[in-house]
């Protein structure tokens, strides 16, 4: 399923960016899977010499190694932060068939905080991002993303742009509604409107 369908993209809403975990954050898990594969391959002939149970151990070691590597890759690809033109959507994959999707509008964002822990995150410039809502009842937490400061700035820019777009839309709605009621306004109100327009025009 595409990201657009998964997050139920609304009319006039577009995906701006998709943020994924930094690959360095999962090096340990990839390394563990590789250890299983290499160790099993290294002792392959000795294990085969032990008969059927050696074959079982060899097969189990290979399966575990491939499972760890594939699961790490799968989870890192499915855990993403989607930035659209109107909101933030966090897709958090907990298990193979367990997924949590949460979103918050730019209008409801109160604070965006960054956290880096340890030498690896400082060295490779990745870390966590916490997005708190104005109601303080909802927090989006995303871990191990690349260059969190840049994402923080992008969120601020998108939020400002969305607020400007909302103002423009509201102004157009007010204008259209005003134009519709002009024919029904009494002469006194029309004179007042004309006076205000003349003041604005100088």
Secondary structure, DSSP 8 states (H G I E B T S, - for coil): --HHHHTT--TT--EEEEEEB-GGGGHHHHHHHHHHHHHHHHTHHHHHTTTHHHHHHHHHHHHHHHHHHHHHHHHHHH-EEEEESSEEEEEEEEETTEEEEEEEEGGGEEEEEEE--HHHHHHHTEEEEEEEETTSS-EEEEEEEETHHHHHHHHHHHHHHHHHHHHHHHHHHHHHHHHHHGGGS-HHHHHHHHHHHHHHH-
